[in-house]
Amino acid sequence: MLYIHRHPLDVLSSYRRRGRDDPSATWARDLELREFCALYEQSVRRVIDWLAAGGNNLMPVSYEHFTSEPESSLRDICDWLGEPFEADLVREQAPQPGRWQGDPHLWTEIVPTTKKWEEFVTAAEAAEVQRRLAPLMNALDYRART
């Protein structure tokens, strides 16, 4: 199993953009900050605990690394799976920007950034999220942002 993890401010801002852009994403519009932090913590803690208990059937994958270096990330994933690497898997053969209202970037080229988290999360919210999730961010090698 692959576990894709991402800096919590990017996750929160993606949820909020989804809530803004996707009429069916009421869950994203209604998500409170403390609930987001609890969900993020629960998810990451399960992975950390699983790996600490010796689980070797789960590979954590950094979203940031995958989107900035998709080919090398996919090579690592293929090696872990014992599967041959195919470069075409990281290239969208028929880009369709805007295909889905919920996220217009899904059927396009892989890029490191599709938005600025600051457009969706206030400085006070960012400080609170990072305070609450600091130990998990540290475990995933994420640094606090200002």
QUICOR-V635439 format. One record per backbone hydrogen bond with DSSP energy under -0.5 kcal/mol. CO is the residue of the C=O (numbers start at 1). NH is the residue of the N-H. If there is no record, write none. Layout:
# QUICOR-V635439
co=CO nh=NH
co=CO nh=NH
This chain:
# QUICOR-V635439
co=1 nh=59
co=2 nh=4
co=3 nh=5
co=3 nh=61
co=5 nh=63
co=7 nh=10
co=7 nh=11
co=8 nh=12
co=9 nh=13
co=10 nh=14
co=11 nh=15
co=12 nh=16
co=13 nh=17
co=14 nh=18
co=15 nh=19
co=16 nh=20
co=17 nh=21
co=18 nh=22
co=21 nh=23
co=22 nh=25
co=24 nh=26
co=25 nh=28
co=25 nh=29
co=26 nh=30
co=32 nh=36
co=33 nh=37
co=34 nh=38
co=35 nh=39
co=36 nh=40
co=37 nh=41
co=38 nh=42
co=39 nh=43
co=40 nh=44
co=41 nh=45
co=42 nh=46
co=43 nh=47
co=44 nh=48
co=45 nh=49
co=46 nh=50
co=47 nh=51
co=48 nh=52
co=49 nh=53
co=50 nh=55
co=51 nh=54
co=58 nh=60
co=59 nh=3
co=61 nh=5
co=62 nh=66
co=63 nh=67
co=64 nh=68
co=65 nh=69
co=69 nh=73
co=70 nh=74
co=71 nh=75
co=72 nh=76
co=73 nh=77
co=74 nh=78
co=75 nh=79
co=76 nh=80
co=77 nh=81
co=78 nh=82
co=78 nh=83
co=86 nh=89
co=87 nh=90
co=88 nh=91
co=90 nh=92
co=91 nh=93
co=92 nh=95
co=96 nh=99
co=100 nh=103
co=103 nh=106
co=104 nh=98
co=105 nh=108
co=107 nh=96
co=115 nh=117
co=116 nh=119
co=117 nh=120
co=117 nh=121
co=122 nh=126
co=123 nh=127
co=124 nh=128
co=125 nh=129
co=126 nh=130
co=127 nh=131
co=128 nh=132
co=129 nh=133
co=130 nh=134
co=131 nh=134
co=133 nh=137
co=134 nh=138
co=135 nh=139
co=136 nh=140
co=137 nh=142
co=138 nh=141
